[in-house]
Amino acid sequence: MSATGTRDPASLRRRRDNAGTRFDLVHPRSAPGGPPAHAGLGARLLAAAAAGSSGRGQGSADPLSAFLAWCGRAGVKLNPKVRLSREGAVAGYGMLAAEELEAGEVLVSVPRSALLSQHTSPIRALLQDAQESLQSQSGWVPLLLALLYEYTASNSQWQPYFSLWQDFRSLDHPMFWPEEERTRLLQGTGIPEAVDKDLANIHLEYSSIILPFMESHPNIFDPKLHTLELYKQLVAFVMAYSFQEPLEEEDEDEKGPNPPMMVPVADILNHVANHNANLEYAPQCLQMVTTQPIGKGQEIFNTYGQMANWQLLHMYGFAEPYPGNTNDTADIQMVTVRKAALQRAKSEAQQQLVSEQWDFLCQLEMVGEEGAFVLGWDEVLTEEELSMTLKVLCMSEEEFKEYKEQDGWEDDSEEEENSTLSNEALSKLKTPCKKLLYDSVLLTLESYRSDLKAEQDLLNNKEAYEKLSRREQQALHVRYGQKRILHQLLELVR
């Protein structure tokens, strides 16, 4: 498997926008992180731009050799006990152990001068001068402009780095799937909604920020060459391959996130949840370091974060087959719980009560029209929001009135903060809460186009599975993992 941007564990314990868009909410890989060698985003990006770019040459017949030669010139130090190769890697290029490795060994050291970012491109002064006009919701515009320039410049020092991905023509990402195919394969997973938001934001950013900037610098940019399509592909490239350096603890509350950057070699490592290497940041360089002993011939995996399969497919174009992804999650849309509560209301007065309770929860910022409750394998990741929502929606009119009058939500806030909705705790919920949650899960399962048994039968039938297209296989892994988690919850609250 390969790829993902790091999820902020704390943010998952807060309410999550159901779109979960990477481009919108940005955070490429942070401390533990790294991009996918196979995600196909760069592949498609680089192949498409290569075809239309006058600045991109034919490339080396052996792009890996050219890239390794570039690494030597750029001061990138590769441990002689590892090798980069397509052979033996789970997807695309990967890093493999040529000899046994111990925990704590440095696999590669990348000097900051070899990083590709808005601060290392020859147009960095131009980007710095225009920084106010380049501000955006994503925060990626300066890097993307640097990539637009470097990718199409025939004399770019990063040309061997870019050429490394020109063979990934068969790999792709839901952003590039036809809308019909996204809907058919991914309905219910949250990915179509995330992609729709991404595409809307990309179009807006390109038309309102990128185009005006390019038109004001015609000696550097050409809208006929630096097109919306190339920009969209570069967004996907950043989404899948970039890293984001974590802030110092003392800066976390004062500064926004660091801008993303491209880290050659580190982005070749593929991803699995059970990884054996991490990226570490030092003042002069970035180092990929082993976290456990690794046997000769084994692939070395980075982690792109605690990513659910829907996030992996959305951002990187792949998913981990069950049961490999221990970080997988399933969502129950918050409005689905409201719908379940309204369905069980037997009178107009009871429906009115549910509406008042929902409005109250909205005022407390516990729920929202686009929010989702996030369920993991072992616990609810948005436990405070779900606990409060179930509690309030299951109150009688008298209980709800008294609760509001006594500011009850403040009295028990400490209890809510310290509670964890583990699987054991879910099984011990009060009966009305169990029933509401059970009904909400059933409604959620109805949003998919197939049931769990159909997915299971397909996975168990090797011949049928192998006949599926790659997109169908990846989508199946996403749907199956989510449905397994939802069915597990059904059993807990039955």
C-alpha positions in Angstrom: 0.0 0.0 0.0 1.1 3.5 -0.1 0.4 7.0 0.9 -1.3 9.5 3.1 -1.2 12.9 4.7 -1.1 12.9 8.4 -4.3 13.2 10.3 -4.2 15.3 13.4 -5.4 12.8 16.1 -6.9 15.6 18.2 -8.9 17.0 15.3 -10.5 13.6 14.8 -11.8 13.8 18.3 -13.6 16.9 17.3 -16.5 17.1 15.0 -15.3 16.4 11.4 -16.7 18.1 8.3 -18.2 15.2 6.3 -16.3 16.3 3.2 -13.0 16.0 5.0 -11.4 17.6 2.0 -7.6 17.6 2.0 -7.4 20.6 -0.3 -9.9 22.6 1.8 -8.7 21.8 5.3 -5.0 21.1 4.4 -2.5 19.3 6.4 -0.1 17.3 4.2 2.0 14.9 6.0 3.3 16.1 9.4 5.8 14.5 11.7 5.2 10.9 10.8 4.4 11.1 7.2 5.2 10.6 3.6 3.7 10.4 0.2 2.8 7.5 -1.9 5.1 6.0 -4.4 2.2 4.6 -6.3 -0.7 7.0 -5.7 -0.9 7.8 -9.4 -1.5 11.4 -8.6 2.0 12.4 -9.5 1.9 9.8 -12.3 -1.0 11.3 -14.1 0.1 14.8 -13.3 3.6 14.3 -14.6 2.6 12.2 -17.6 0.0 14.7 -18.7 2.1 17.8 -18.2 5.0 16.0 -19.9 3.0 15.5 -23.0 2.1 19.2 -23.3 5.2 20.9 -21.9 7.8 22.4 -24.1 10.0 22.7 -21.1 10.1 19.1 -20.2 12.5 17.0 -22.1 12.3 13.4 -23.0 13.8 12.4 -19.7 16.4 9.7 -19.0 15.9 6.2 -20.3 16.6 5.2 -16.7 14.9 7.9 -14.5 15.9 6.2 -11.3 19.6 6.3 -12.1 19.3 10.0 -13.2 17.5 10.7 -10.0 20.1 9.0 -7.8 22.8 10.9 -9.6 20.9 14.1 -8.8 20.7 13.1 -5.2 24.5 12.8 -5.0 24.8 16.3 -6.5 22.1 17.7 -4.1 23.8 16.3 -1.0 21.1 13.7 -0.3 22.8 10.8 1.6 21.3 7.4 1.1 22.2 4.6 3.5 24.2 1.9 1.5 22.1 -0.7 3.2 19.0 0.3 1.4 18.0 0.5 -2.3 15.2 2.2 -4.3 13.5 -0.1 -6.7 10.2 -1.1 -8.3 10.9 -4.8 -7.8 9.8 -6.0 -4.4 7.8 -2.9 -3.7 4.0 -3.1 -3.1 3.4 -0.3 -5.6 5.5 1.9 -7.8 8.9 2.6 -6.5 9.7 1.7 -2.9 12.6 1.5 -0.5 13.9 -1.9 0.4 16.5 -3.2 2.8 19.6 -4.5 1.0 20.9 -5.6 4.4 19.5 -6.1 7.9 18.7 -2.8 9.6 18.5 -2.1 13.3 16.0 0.3 14.9 17.1 3.9 14.9 19.2 3.7 11.7 19.1 6.7 9.3 17.9 5.5 5.9 18.2 8.8 4.1 19.3 12.3 5.0 17.9 15.1 2.9 19.5 18.6 3.3 17.0 21.4 3.4 18.6 22.8 0.2 17.3 19.8 -1.7 13.7 20.3 -0.6 11.4 21.7 -3.3 9.3 24.5 -1.8 8.3 28.1 -2.2 11.5 29.0 -0.3 13.9 27.1 -2.6 12.6 27.8 -6.0 14.4 30.5 -8.1 11.1 32.5 -8.1 11.1 32.6 -4.2 11.6 36.4 -4.1 8.7 36.9 -6.4 6.5 34.7 -4.3 7.6 36.4 -1.1 6.8 39.9 -2.5 3.3 38.7 -3.5 2.6 36.7 -0.4 -0.4 38.7 0.7 -2.2 38.4 -2.7 -1.4 34.6 -2.7 -3.1 33.8 0.5 -5.8 31.2 0.2 -8.0 28.8 2.1 -5.6 25.9 1.2 -2.4 27.7 2.0 -0.8 25.9 -0.9 -0.7 28.6 -3.6 3.0 29.6 -3.3 4.2 26.0 -3.5 1.9 25.3 -6.4 3.2 28.3 -8.3 6.7 27.1 -7.6 5.8 23.7 -9.0 4.1 25.2 -12.0 7.3 27.0 -12.8 9.8 24.2 -12.0 7.8 21.5 -13.8 7.8 23.4 -17.0 11.2 25.0 -16.8 13.7 23.1 -19.0 16.6 24.2 -16.8 14.9 23.3 -13.4 17.3 21.6 -11.0 14.5 19.3 -9.9 13.9 17.9 -13.4 15.4 14.5 -12.5 13.1 14.4 -9.4 10.0 15.1 -11.6 11.0 12.6 -14.2 10.9 9.8 -11.6 7.1 9.6 -11.8 6.6 9.7 -15.6 5.8 6.0 -15.7 2.8 6.1 -13.4 0.3 6.6 -16.2 -2.1 3.8 -15.1 -2.5 5.0 -11.5 -5.1 7.5 -10.6 -7.2 9.1 -7.8 -11.0 9.7 -7.4 -10.5 13.3 -8.3 -9.8 12.1 -11.8 -12.5 9.5 -12.0 -15.7 10.3 -14.0 -18.4 11.6 -11.7 -20.7 8.6 -12.6 -17.9 6.2 -11.6 -17.2 8.0 -8.3 -20.9 7.9 -7.4 -21.4 4.3 -8.4 -18.3 2.9 -6.6 -18.1 5.3 -3.6 -21.6 6.3 -2.7 -21.9 6.3 1.1 -18.2 6.5 1.8 -17.9 10.3 1.9 -15.4 10.5 -0.9 -17.6 11.9 -3.7 -18.5 14.8 -1.4 -14.9 15.4 -0.5 -13.9 15.4 -4.2 -16.7 17.8 -5.2 -15.4 20.2 -2.6 -11.8 19.8 -3.7 -12.7 20.5 -7.4 -14.8 23.5 -6.5 -11.9 25.0 -4.4 -9.3 24.2 -7.1 -11.4 26.0 -9.7 -12.0 29.0 -7.5 -8.3 29.3 -6.4 -7.0 29.0 -10.0 -9.4 31.6 -11.4 -9.2 34.1 -8.5 -5.6 33.9 -7.5 -3.4 31.9 -9.9 -4.6 33.4 -13.2 -4.3 37.1 -12.1 -0.8 36.4 -10.7 0.3 34.7 -13.9 -1.1 37.5 -16.1 0.9 40.0 -14.1 4.1 38.0 -14.7 3.9 37.1 -18.4 7.6 36.7 -18.7 7.5 33.7 -16.3 4.0 32.2 -16.7 1.8 31.4 -19.6 -1.8 30.4 -19.0 -1.8 28.3 -22.2 1.0 26.2 -20.7 0.2 26.6 -17.0 -3.4 25.4 -17.4 -6.2 24.7 -14.9 -5.8 21.0 -15.8 -2.1 21.0 -14.9 -2.9 23.0 -11.8 -5.4 20.4 -10.7 -2.9 17.7 -11.2 -0.3 19.6 -9.2 -2.8 20.0 -6.4 -3.2 16.2 -6.4 0.5 15.8 -6.4 0.9 18.0 -3.4 -2.0 16.3 -1.7 -0.4 12.9 -2.2 3.3 13.5 -2.0 4.1 16.6 0.1 5.2 16.8 3.7 4.3 19.4 6.3 6.8 20.1 9.1 5.1 20.2 12.5 5.1 23.4 14.5 7.1 23.8 17.7 4.8 23.3 20.7 5.1 26.9 21.7 4.0 28.1 18.3 0.9 25.8 17.8 -1.6 28.3 19.2 0.0 31.4 17.6 0.9 30.3 14.0 -1.0 28.7 11.2 0.4 25.3 9.9 3.7 25.3 8.0 3.3 25.3 4.2 3.7 22.0 2.5 7.0 21.0 0.8 8.3 18.2 -1.5 10.9 15.9 0.1 12.8 13.9 -2.6 13.5 10.2 -1.7 11.4 10.4 1.5 8.3 10.5 -0.8 9.3 7.2 -2.4 8.5 5.2 0.7 5.1 3.4 0.6 2.6 3.5 3.5 1.1 0.9 5.8 -0.6 1.5 9.1 2.0 -0.9 10.7 5.0 1.1 9.4 8.7 0.6 10.3 10.1 4.1 9.6 9.4 7.7 10.4 10.5 11.1 9.0 12.3 13.3 11.6 13.0 17.0 11.2 16.4 18.6 12.2 17.6 22.2 11.6 19.8 21.3 8.7 18.1 18.2 7.2 15.2 15.8 7.2 16.0 12.1 8.0 14.0 9.0 7.5 14.7 6.7 10.5 13.8 3.1 11.2 11.5 2.5 14.1 12.2 -1.3 14.4 14.6 -3.9 13.0 14.0 -4.7 9.4 15.2 -7.9 7.7 17.1 -8.0 4.4 14.9 -7.8 1.4 11.9 -6.4 3.3 10.2 -3.2 2.1 10.6 -0.1 4.3 7.3 1.7 5.0 6.6 5.2 6.2 3.3 6.3 7.7 1.4 9.1 6.2 -0.6 9.3 9.4 -3.5 7.5 11.1 -5.6 7.5 8.0 -8.9 5.8 7.4 -9.3 4.0 4.1 -11.6 6.6 2.7 -8.9 9.3 3.4 -6.2 7.1 1.8 -8.3 6.6 -1.4 -9.4 10.2 -1.5 -5.9 11.7 -1.1 -3.6 9.0 -2.4 -5.6 6.7 -4.7 -5.3 3.4 -2.7 -6.8 1.6 0.3 -5.5 -1.1 2.7 -7.3 -4.4 2.4 -9.1 -5.6 5.5 -7.8 -6.1 8.2 -4.6 -4.3 7.5 -5.7 -0.7 8.3 -6.1 -0.6 12.0 -6.8 3.2 11.7 -9.9 2.7 9.5 -13.1 4.5 10.5 -16.7 4.8 9.5 -18.9 7.8 9.7 -22.5 8.4 10.8 -23.6 11.8 9.5 -24.9 13.9 12.3 -28.1 14.7 10.4 -28.7 10.9 10.1 -29.0 10.7 13.9 -31.5 13.6 13.8 -33.4 11.8 11.1 -33.5 8.6 13.2 -34.8 10.6 16.2 -37.5 12.2 14.1 -38.6 8.9 12.7 -39.2 7.5 16.2 -41.2 10.6 17.2 -44.8 9.5 17.3 -46.5 12.9 17.4 -46.0 16.4 16.1 -45.1 17.5 19.6 -42.4 14.9 19.8 -41.0 16.0 16.5 -41.0 19.6 17.7 -39.1 18.5 20.8 -36.4 16.8 18.6 -36.0 19.9 16.5 -35.6 22.0 19.7 -33.1 19.5 21.1 -31.1 19.6 17.8 -31.1 23.4 17.8 -29.8 23.3 21.4 -27.0 20.9 20.3 -26.1 23.2 17.4 -25.8 26.1 19.8 -23.4 24.1 21.9 -21.5 23.3 18.7 -21.9 19.6 19.3 -23.5 19.0 15.9 -23.7 20.6 12.5 -25.5 20.0 9.2 -22.3 18.8 7.5 -20.7 17.1 10.5 -20.1 13.4 11.2 -19.6 11.1 14.1 -16.4 9.1 13.5 -16.3 5.5 14.6 -13.0 3.5 15.0 -12.5 -0.2 15.5 -12.2 0.2 19.2 -13.9 3.4 20.2 -15.8 6.4 19.0 -13.3 9.1 18.0 -15.9 11.9 18.4 -17.0 10.6 21.8 -18.0 13.9 23.4 -20.2 14.9 20.5 -21.9 11.6 20.2 -22.4 11.1 24.0 -24.0 14.6 24.3 -26.1 14.1 21.2 -27.5 10.7 22.3 -28.1 12.0 25.8 -30.0 15.1 24.7 -32.1 13.5 21.9 -33.2 10.8 24.2 -34.5 13.2 26.9 -38.2 13.6 27.6 -39.7 17.1 27.3 -39.5 17.6 31.1 -35.9 16.3 31.3 -34.8 18.6 28.5 -36.5 21.6 30.0 -34.8 21.0 33.4 -31.5 20.3 31.8 -31.5 23.6 30.0 -32.7 25.5 33.0 -30.0 24.1 35.2 -27.2 24.5 32.6 -26.7 20.8 33.0 -24.3 20.6 30.1 -21.8 22.7 32.1 -22.2 20.6 35.3 -21.3 17.4 33.6 -18.8 18.8 31.1 -15.9 17.4 33.0 -17.5 14.0 33.1 -18.1 14.1 29.3 -14.5 15.2 28.6 -13.1 12.3 30.7 -15.4 9.7 29.2 -14.4 7.5 26.3 -16.9 5.7 24.2 -15.1 2.5 23.9 -16.8 -0.6 22.5 -17.4 -1.7 26.1 -19.0 1.6 27.0 -21.1 1.5 23.8 -22.5 -1.9 24.9 -23.5 -0.4 28.3 -25.4 2.7 27.0 -28.9 3.2 28.2 -31.6 1.4 26.1 -33.0 4.6 24.5 -29.5 5.7 23.4 -28.8 2.2 22.1 -32.0 2.2 20.1 -31.3 5.6 18.6 -27.7 4.7 17.7 -28.9 1.3 16.2 -31.5 3.1 14.0 -28.8 5.6 12.9 -26.5 2.8 11.8 -29.2 1.2 9.8 -29.9 4.4 8.0 -26.2 4.9 7.3 -25.9 1.4 5.8 -28.8 2.2 3.5 -26.7 5.0 1.9 -24.4 2.4 0.3 -25.4 0.7 -3.0 -24.6 -2.9 -1.7 -24.7 -4.7 1.6 -21.9 -6.3 3.6 -22.6 -9.8 2.5 -22.2 -8.8 -1.2 -18.9 -7.2 -0.4 -17.8 -10.3 1.6 -18.8 -12.7 -1.2 -16.8 -10.6 -3.7 -13.7 -10.6 -1.5 -13.9 -14.3 -0.8 -14.2 -15.1 -4.6 -10.7 -14.7 -5.8 -11.6 -15.2 -9.4 -14.3 -12.6 -9.3 -12.2 -10.1 -7.3 -9.3 -10.3 -9.8 -11.7 -9.5 -12.6 -12.5 -6.1 -11.0 -10.7 -3.0 -12.2 -8.2 -1.4 -9.9 -10.7 1.3 -9.0 -13.3 -1.2 -8.2 -10.9 -3.1 -5.9 -9.8 0.0 -4.0 -13.4 1.2 -3.6 -14.4 -2.2 -2.4 -11.8 -2.1 0.4 -13.1 1.3 1.5 -16.7 0.2 1.6 -16.0 -3.1 3.2 -14.0 -1.7 6.1 -16.6 1.0 6.8 -19.4 -1.6 6.8 -17.5 -3.9 9.1 -17.2 -1.2 11.6 -20.9 -0.2 11.3 -22.0 -3.9 11.7 -19.7 -4.2 14.7 -21.5 -1.3 16.2 -24.9 -2.9 15.5 -23.9 -5.9 17.5 -22.7 -3.7 20.4 -25.9 -1.8 20.7 -28.4 -4.5 19.7 
